[in-house]
Amino acid sequence: MARPVATNRIVDRTELLDFVRPRHHVILSTYRADGAVQSSPVSAGIDAAGRLVVSTYPSRAKARNVRRRPQVSACVLSDEWNGAWV
């Protein structure tokens, strides 16, 4: 049997949110003051407005990074190590 491999496909916002809603393991990438990328494992979810929200404390480096430069990336992972991700 062939091993499954990652695939790329375009989805609409509704399908994306349906995928993300039940998944809460996220790698959040922000920018440090010196411009270097900082990646942090976080718990996250989707709010009523369809935005990704992250659980953290205001004094954490990731929160300070976002306040200084709000451009971030998030990799949403499945509970299974080799499961789907976006």
C-alpha positions as CSV (number, residue, x, y, z in Angstrom):
1,M,0.0,0.0,0.0
2,A,1.3,3.4,-0.9
3,R,2.2,5.7,2.0
4,P,0.0,8.9,2.2
5,V,1.7,12.1,1.4
6,A,0.9,15.7,2.0
7,T,-1.2,17.4,-0.6
8,N,-2.0,21.0,-1.4
9,R,-5.4,22.1,-2.3
10,I,-7.4,25.3,-2.1
11,V,-10.4,25.5,0.2
12,D,-12.9,28.2,1.0
13,R,-13.1,29.9,4.4
14,T,-16.0,27.7,5.6
15,E,-14.1,24.5,4.8
16,L,-11.0,25.9,6.5
17,L,-12.9,26.9,9.7
18,D,-14.6,23.5,9.7
19,F,-11.2,21.8,9.6
20,V,-9.6,24.1,12.3
21,R,-12.5,24.1,14.8
22,P,-12.0,20.7,16.4
23,R,-8.2,21.1,16.4
24,H,-6.5,23.0,19.2
25,H,-2.8,22.2,18.8
26,V,-1.1,25.1,17.0
27,I,2.5,26.2,16.3
28,L,2.4,30.0,16.4
29,S,5.2,31.9,14.7
30,T,5.8,35.5,15.6
31,Y,8.7,38.0,15.1
32,R,11.2,38.9,17.9
33,A,12.4,42.5,18.2
34,D,15.5,41.6,16.2
35,G,13.3,40.2,13.3
36,A,14.1,36.6,14.0
37,V,11.2,34.1,14.0
38,Q,10.0,32.7,17.3
39,S,7.8,29.6,17.1
40,S,5.7,28.5,20.1
41,P,3.4,25.6,20.7
42,V,0.0,27.0,21.9
43,S,-3.6,26.0,22.4
44,A,-6.0,27.8,20.1
45,G,-9.6,27.9,18.9
46,I,-12.0,29.7,16.6
47,D,-14.1,32.5,18.1
48,A,-17.7,33.5,17.1
49,A,-16.4,35.8,14.5
50,G,-14.3,33.1,12.8
51,R,-10.9,34.3,14.1
52,L,-8.1,32.1,15.4
53,V,-7.6,32.9,19.1
54,V,-4.6,31.8,21.1
55,S,-4.4,31.0,24.8
56,T,-1.5,32.9,26.4
57,Y,-0.6,35.5,29.1
58,P,0.0,39.2,28.2
59,S,3.6,39.1,29.5
60,R,4.7,36.1,27.4
61,A,7.2,36.8,24.6
62,K,4.7,35.7,21.9
63,A,2.1,38.3,23.1
64,R,4.7,41.1,23.2
65,N,5.9,40.1,19.7
66,V,2.3,40.3,18.4
67,R,1.7,43.6,19.9
68,R,4.9,45.0,18.4
69,R,4.3,43.3,14.9
70,P,0.9,41.7,14.4
71,Q,1.9,39.6,11.4
72,V,2.0,35.9,12.5
73,S,1.7,32.5,11.0
74,A,-0.1,29.5,12.6
75,C,0.2,25.8,11.8
76,V,-2.8,23.9,13.1
77,L,-2.0,20.3,13.8
78,S,-4.2,17.2,14.3
79,D,-4.0,15.3,17.6
80,E,-2.3,12.4,15.7
81,W,1.4,13.2,14.9
82,N,1.0,12.2,11.2
83,G,-2.6,13.6,10.9
84,A,-3.8,16.4,8.7
85,W,-2.6,19.9,9.2
86,V,-3.1,23.4,7.8
